[in-house]
């Protein structure tokens, strides 16, 4: 179908010719009588109306094209594959967006035309036909959507609000963020041997006749008193004690105990030099102090 923009351009031209020679009957006058009533409005307003009509027409054509694309994808018998489902879903989302856009534009057209002092029967009739075509197309797409849902292809409902899609994406992003946070979660505790022992975290083992026993973490130790951190963000653990020993299992070259610059003999903090290596064997850091 030819663009409405071409029709209004022709109408305006024919109207100008007729105005120059009122005595001579224009054979095309009958075709533009219904449009002459709106020619007296501002040219910019007329152009805007017909631009909207053209946009609706383009959308209707594109929807038909994408409908054909979906049918072609289905004909390949690959509905169950991930890539094919994604391609179909993208086509259907585009269709839904264009149909929603058409609805808004048709509503705007009806509103604008209702305010014109002189209305065009042809224009109103054309808008009505666009509404009918749009409704028929919507029914066709609704049928296709039902078929896709029956085929277990996840497609959102017809004319779904874009904000719903945004919510869906947000839920996915939130889930990914939660999984990432869980993967990066680590814990630490700093305390004297007695404090850690009473908390059920460490015990002394080994040695000969009780001599040379070492502190070790307890199997199934309680984690209630540990502080939770994000291992990708926290690289220093405050200690501020004269003596500190790392009890949990961490590669020695992955961290260092940093002395206080002002107070001699005091360990200010533990600095993690290589987080990936430091947390390689355990998610729990236990530091025993005196």
Buried (B, 14 or more C-beta within 10 A) or exposed (E): EEBBBEBBEBBBEBBEEBEEEEEEEBEEEEBBEBBBBBBEBEEEEBEEBBBBBBBBBEBBEEBEEBBEBBEEBBEEEBBEEEEBBEBBBEBBBBBBBBBBEBBEBBEEBEEEBEEBEEBBEBBBEBBEEBBEBBEEBBEEBEEBBEBBEEEEBEBBEBBBEEEEBEEEEEEEEEEEEEEEEEEBEBBBBBBEBEBBBEBBBBBEEEEEEEEEEEBBBBEEBEBEEBEEBEBBEBBEBEBEBEEBBBBBEBEEEBBEBEEBEEEEEBBBBBEBEBBEBBBEEBBBBBBBBE
